[in-house]
Structures are given as C-alpha cells and as structure tokens.
Amino acid sequence: MGLPNAFEDLSSELEVDAFRRLFPLRYFERHLAESIRTDGRPLGKARETSIFLGAVASANGSALVKIGSTTMLTAIKMEVMTPSLESPDEGCLAIDFFMPPICSPIVRPGRPAEASPVVSKQLSDTISSSKMIDLKELSLVSGKAAWMAYLDIYCLDADGALFDAALLSAVAALSHLQIPAVAMNDDGKIVLVSDEDGRKQAQEPVNKEKRKLTLRSIPFSLTCILHKNYILADPTAEEESIVETHVTIVLDTSGQLISLYKPGGPVLAYTSAIQDCVALTRQRVKELKSFLDKENPDMEV
C-alpha cells in the first residue's frame, strides 16, 4: 500500500528539484512571497555559526570558523623583520586569502579564483581602517626589529558570504594569537627563546614571555542581498548566484560604521534599505561578539 505513495513522493521531489534548477529565480521568489528562504530561514536570520580556536597547532594563532556550510581556516605565523624607515616603531600585518579548488566547483585547479584578490583587499582595508591592531605593539627594538604577522586565510567551503566568514576567522585567530618570547643574543640579533632558555636567562630578554595582542574596535560584518523590496541576510552561494545586488556592512563592537561595500547590482540601495541592513548588522555583531567571548574569555580588548 505504501509503494505508490513512495513513488508519488519521489516524483514530487524530482519535479521540485527540476523546477529549482530550470527556473531558480521563480523558485526563489515563490519562497520570498511567503517570507521564507529556500533553506527554511526567515529573511533576516543568519546561518548557524561556530568558532574553534587553536585549529593549527604549529601556528602562533589560528581559528576555524563555520557560517552554515561556509568554512574558513586562518593561521598566523610571526617572523622578526627589520622595520621600515618610515615606521621604525611599528610591525606589519600581511593578509592573504586563498580559495583552493576543493572549496567550490567553480574554482578550477591551476587558476586563481576571481574572488581571492577582492576578498584579500577587503580584509586588509577593513582591519586597517578599523584600527583594531596597534602596529606599535609589534615593535621589538626601535628601528632594528619588529614582528611581521603573516595572516593566511583558507576557504575550505565556499557557500556564500565569504567575506563575513573570512573576517570572523581572521578576528578569531588574532584573538588567539600568542606573540612569542624573544631575546637579543651576543651578536645583537633577535632570536626566539625556548622555555629552557627563558629559565636560564642566558640572553637579554626583549619579550620576557609569550603575550596576547590587544584588540581594539573589533570589526564584524554582515552581507545582505537586495531583491525588489526584500532584504536577505547572510546569503548562501545559491542565493548569491540568483540575486546580483549585494551589500556588506562592517561595524565595530561599539556600533561604529567601518565600511559599506556594494559591488554593483541592478537594485538601488536606498537609504531605507541601507538602514535596514545596518540594523540587521548591529544584531549580528552582538551575536558574533558573544560567540567569540565564549570561545576566548581571556581576550584582551
């Protein structure tokens, strides 16, 4: 008796899947008419988010972040460098964003993903303009030695809102970062100090012990897509492929606007729409801050 019903259910599922593939916009709009997303979320709700600190044991700081299926891994490696003449009392932060072929079927082996340099530039601009890091904290010996922090972000699964997940991963890794202890040897060079060397104090200490980086004005972001009169927060890759108008809002933990990014699209971003996006971002910032505080209660801010 149950066999015909099973065939009917299967046939119905196949018809829905075929309609979704052949007419993605109409399928999308049918859900919007009922104020629900194709994945069952309300229009303004972000996907489930998780943060795992210390994902890479060999790094000085690292974090694995998931927003829905979008997954980012950030690792930070510290190296001693000679500071520039223009900024003798400052270190440097170098940010790179990578999209290996495993992250998405649209990324081909041997060809860099088009989004990689765009997201890298956005991340560098955001972290710089937010003043989250005081580069003077990375100075060791004025004019002679400072820290270069290499921050590498790897996209493991690209299912939409890449910048939001990459920024959260970068912020989480920076909150987990431990700056190594170093000392000056007899030749005047800065060298890493092992625990045994630290106990013997055979060298002149510069950083006596590992320390955390003080983070200020931590930025968080939310990407929204605009379609007609609808605003959808934290889009999936499928939604981004259907709707061309994207708006990314970056706020710090005090609610200060850091940046607004709208890379074209046919829908005009009216003041009311931007205000609604900012309101959604404020709620999202509170959520992300609570997630990060829960994972790293000892974060220095």
C-alpha positions as CSV (number, residue, x, y, z in Angstrom):
1,M,0.0,0.0,0.0
2,G,2.8,2.4,0.8
3,L,4.7,1.8,-2.5
4,P,2.5,4.1,-4.7
5,N,2.8,6.9,-2.2
6,A,6.6,6.5,-2.1
7,F,6.7,6.8,-5.9
8,E,4.4,9.9,-5.7
9,D,6.7,11.5,-3.1
10,L,9.8,10.7,-5.2
11,S,8.1,12.1,-8.3
12,S,7.1,15.2,-6.5
13,E,10.6,15.8,-5.2
14,L,12.1,15.3,-8.6
15,E,9.6,17.8,-10.0
16,V,10.5,20.4,-7.4
17,D,14.3,19.8,-7.9
18,A,13.8,20.2,-11.7
19,F,11.8,23.4,-11.3
20,R,14.5,24.7,-8.9
21,R,17.3,24.1,-11.4
22,L,15.4,25.3,-14.5
23,F,13.7,28.3,-13.0
24,P,15.8,29.3,-10.0
25,L,14.5,32.9,-9.8
26,R,10.9,31.9,-9.9
27,Y,11.6,29.2,-7.3
28,F,13.4,31.8,-5.1
29,E,10.5,34.3,-5.4
30,R,7.9,31.8,-4.5
31,H,9.6,31.4,-1.2
32,L,10.1,35.1,-0.7
33,A,6.3,35.6,-1.2
34,E,5.9,33.6,2.0
35,S,8.7,35.4,3.8
36,I,10.9,32.3,4.0
37,R,14.2,31.2,2.4
38,T,14.8,28.0,0.4
39,D,16.7,26.6,3.4
40,G,13.9,27.4,5.8
41,R,15.4,30.5,7.4
42,P,13.5,33.8,8.0
43,L,14.7,36.5,5.6
44,G,16.8,38.4,8.2
45,K,18.3,35.4,10.0
46,A,21.9,34.4,9.6
47,R,23.0,30.8,9.5
48,E,24.4,28.8,12.5
49,T,27.9,29.9,13.4
50,S,30.7,28.2,15.2
51,I,34.2,29.2,16.1
52,F,37.1,26.8,17.1
53,L,40.3,28.4,18.3
54,G,43.7,26.7,18.0
55,A,42.9,24.7,14.9
56,V,46.5,24.7,13.7
57,A,48.9,23.6,16.4
58,S,52.1,24.8,14.6
59,A,50.7,28.4,14.1
60,N,51.1,31.2,16.6
61,G,47.4,31.8,16.4
62,S,44.6,30.1,14.5
63,A,40.9,29.7,14.1
64,L,38.4,27.6,12.2
65,V,35.0,29.3,11.5
66,K,31.8,27.9,10.0
67,I,28.9,30.0,9.0
68,G,26.4,27.5,7.7
69,S,28.5,25.4,5.3
70,T,30.9,28.2,4.5
71,T,34.2,27.3,6.3
72,M,37.3,29.3,6.8
73,L,40.6,28.4,8.4
74,T,43.0,31.1,9.5
75,A,46.6,30.6,10.6
76,I,49.1,33.3,11.8
77,K,52.8,32.9,11.7
78,M,55.1,35.5,13.3
79,E,58.6,36.4,12.0
80,V,61.1,39.0,13.0
81,M,61.8,41.7,10.4
82,T,63.6,45.0,10.1
83,P,61.1,47.8,10.3
84,S,60.8,50.4,7.6
85,L,62.5,53.8,7.9
86,E,59.1,55.5,7.7
87,S,57.7,53.5,10.6
88,P,60.7,52.4,12.8
89,D,58.4,51.7,15.8
90,E,55.8,49.6,14.0
91,G,55.5,46.0,12.9
92,C,53.5,44.8,9.9
93,L,50.5,42.6,9.1
94,A,50.3,40.8,5.8
95,I,46.9,39.2,4.8
96,D,46.3,36.6,2.1
97,F,43.1,34.9,1.2
98,F,43.2,31.6,-0.6
99,M,40.5,29.6,-2.4
100,P,41.8,26.1,-3.3
101,P,39.8,24.0,-5.8
102,I,38.3,21.9,-3.0
103,C,36.2,24.9,-1.8
104,S,33.9,25.2,-4.8
105,P,33.2,23.5,-8.1
106,I,33.6,26.9,-9.9
107,V,37.3,27.1,-8.7
108,R,39.5,25.3,-11.2
109,P,42.9,23.8,-10.5
110,G,45.8,26.0,-11.7
111,R,43.6,29.1,-12.0
112,P,43.3,31.6,-9.1
113,A,39.8,32.3,-8.0
114,E,38.5,35.7,-9.1
115,A,37.2,36.4,-5.6
116,S,40.6,35.8,-3.9
117,P,42.3,39.2,-4.5
118,V,39.0,41.0,-3.9
119,V,38.4,39.4,-0.5
120,S,42.1,39.9,0.4
121,K,41.9,43.6,-0.4
122,Q,38.6,44.0,1.6
123,L,40.1,42.2,4.6
124,S,43.3,44.4,4.6
125,D,41.3,47.6,4.2
126,T,38.8,46.6,6.9
127,I,41.4,45.6,9.5
128,S,43.5,48.7,8.7
129,S,40.6,51.2,8.8
130,S,39.1,49.7,12.0
131,K,42.3,50.4,13.9
132,M,41.8,47.0,15.6
133,I,45.6,46.5,15.9
134,D,48.1,49.0,17.1
135,L,51.1,48.1,15.0
136,K,53.4,49.6,17.6
137,E,52.6,46.6,19.8
138,L,54.5,44.6,17.2
139,S,57.7,46.6,17.7
140,L,60.7,44.9,19.4
141,V,63.6,47.2,19.1
142,S,63.0,50.7,17.6
143,G,64.4,50.9,14.1
144,K,66.0,47.4,14.4
145,A,63.5,44.7,14.9
146,A,59.7,44.2,14.7
147,W,57.2,41.5,14.2
148,M,55.8,40.6,10.7
149,A,52.5,38.8,11.2
150,Y,51.5,36.6,8.2
151,L,47.8,36.0,8.3
152,D,46.7,33.4,5.8
153,I,43.0,32.6,5.4
154,Y,42.0,29.4,3.6
155,C,38.4,28.9,2.3
156,L,37.6,25.3,2.7
157,D,33.9,25.5,1.7
158,A,32.6,28.5,-0.3
159,D,28.8,28.5,0.3
160,G,28.2,32.3,0.3
161,A,29.1,35.3,2.4
162,L,32.8,34.6,2.0
163,F,34.0,38.0,3.4
164,D,31.9,37.7,6.6
165,A,33.3,34.3,7.4
166,A,36.9,35.3,6.4
167,L,36.8,38.4,8.6
168,L,35.4,36.5,11.6
169,S,38.1,33.8,11.1
170,A,40.8,36.5,11.0
171,V,39.5,38.3,14.1
172,A,39.2,35.0,16.0
173,A,42.8,34.0,15.0
174,L,44.1,37.4,16.1
175,S,42.3,36.9,19.5
176,H,44.0,33.6,19.8
177,L,47.5,34.9,18.8
178,Q,50.3,34.5,21.2
179,I,53.4,36.6,20.4
180,P,56.5,34.5,21.0
181,A,59.1,35.4,23.6
182,V,62.3,36.7,22.1
183,A,65.7,37.9,23.3
184,M,68.8,39.6,21.9
185,N,71.8,37.4,21.5
186,D,75.5,38.4,21.8
187,D,75.6,39.3,18.1
188,G,72.7,41.8,18.6
189,K,70.2,39.6,16.7
190,I,66.7,38.9,17.9
191,V,66.2,35.2,18.5
192,L,63.3,33.1,19.8
193,V,63.5,32.0,23.4
194,S,62.6,28.5,24.4
195,D,61.2,27.7,27.8
196,E,64.6,26.3,28.9
197,D,66.4,29.4,27.6
198,G,63.9,31.6,29.4
199,R,64.6,29.8,32.7
200,K,68.4,30.1,32.3
201,Q,68.0,33.8,31.1
202,A,71.2,33.4,29.1
203,Q,70.2,36.2,26.8
204,E,68.9,39.7,27.1
205,P,65.1,39.4,27.1
206,V,63.1,41.6,24.7
207,N,59.7,39.9,25.2
208,K,60.2,38.1,28.5
209,E,57.2,35.7,27.9
210,K,54.5,35.0,25.4
211,R,51.8,37.7,25.3
212,K,48.5,38.3,23.7
213,L,47.7,41.1,21.3
214,T,45.4,43.8,22.5
215,L,42.5,44.2,20.1
216,R,40.6,47.5,19.7
217,S,37.4,48.3,17.8
218,I,36.9,44.7,16.7
219,P,35.1,44.7,13.3
220,F,32.3,42.2,12.3
221,S,30.4,42.2,9.1
222,L,27.1,41.1,7.6
223,T,26.4,40.6,3.9
224,C,22.8,41.1,2.7
225,I,21.3,40.7,-0.8
226,L,18.6,43.0,-2.1
227,H,15.8,41.8,-4.4
228,K,12.9,44.1,-5.1
229,N,11.7,45.1,-1.6
230,Y,13.3,42.1,0.1
231,I,16.4,42.1,2.2
232,L,18.1,38.7,2.9
233,A,20.9,38.4,5.5
234,D,23.8,36.0,5.2
235,P,23.1,34.6,1.7
236,T,24.1,31.1,0.6
237,A,26.1,30.6,-2.7
238,E,22.8,29.7,-4.4
239,E,21.1,32.9,-3.3
240,E,24.1,34.9,-4.4
241,S,24.1,33.4,-7.8
242,I,20.4,34.3,-8.3
243,V,20.5,37.9,-6.8
244,E,23.1,40.2,-8.1
245,T,22.8,43.1,-5.6
246,H,24.9,42.6,-2.5
247,V,25.6,44.9,0.4
248,T,28.2,44.3,3.0
249,I,28.1,46.3,6.2
250,V,31.1,46.3,8.6
251,L,30.6,47.6,12.2
252,D,32.8,47.5,15.2
253,T,31.7,46.3,18.6
254,S,30.7,49.9,19.6
255,G,28.4,50.1,16.6
256,Q,30.6,52.5,14.6
257,L,30.4,52.1,10.9
258,I,33.7,50.9,9.5
259,S,32.8,50.4,5.8
260,L,29.9,49.8,3.4
261,Y,30.6,47.7,0.3
262,K,28.2,47.4,-2.6
263,P,29.8,45.9,-5.8
264,G,27.2,47.0,-8.3
265,G,23.9,45.2,-9.0
266,P,20.7,46.3,-10.6
267,V,18.9,47.3,-7.3
268,L,19.5,50.8,-6.0
269,A,20.5,50.8,-2.3
270,Y,18.0,53.4,-1.0
271,T,18.7,55.0,2.4
272,S,15.9,53.0,4.0
273,A,17.4,49.7,2.7
274,I,20.8,50.6,3.9
275,Q,19.4,51.5,7.3
276,D,17.6,48.1,7.5
277,C,20.9,46.4,6.6
278,V,22.7,48.3,9.3
279,A,20.1,47.3,11.8
280,L,20.5,43.7,10.9
281,T,24.3,44.0,11.2
282,R,24.0,45.5,14.7
283,Q,22.1,42.4,15.8
284,R,24.6,40.2,14.1
285,V,27.6,42.0,15.7
286,K,26.2,41.2,19.2
287,E,25.8,37.6,18.3
288,L,29.3,37.2,16.9
289,K,30.9,39.1,19.8
290,S,29.1,36.7,22.3
291,F,30.4,33.7,20.3
292,L,33.9,35.0,20.4
293,D,33.8,35.9,24.1
294,K,32.5,32.4,24.8
295,E,35.4,30.8,23.0
296,N,38.1,33.2,24.3
297,P,37.0,34.8,27.6
298,D,40.7,35.9,28.2
299,M,40.8,38.1,25.0
300,E,42.5,41.4,25.6
301,V,40.3,44.3,24.4
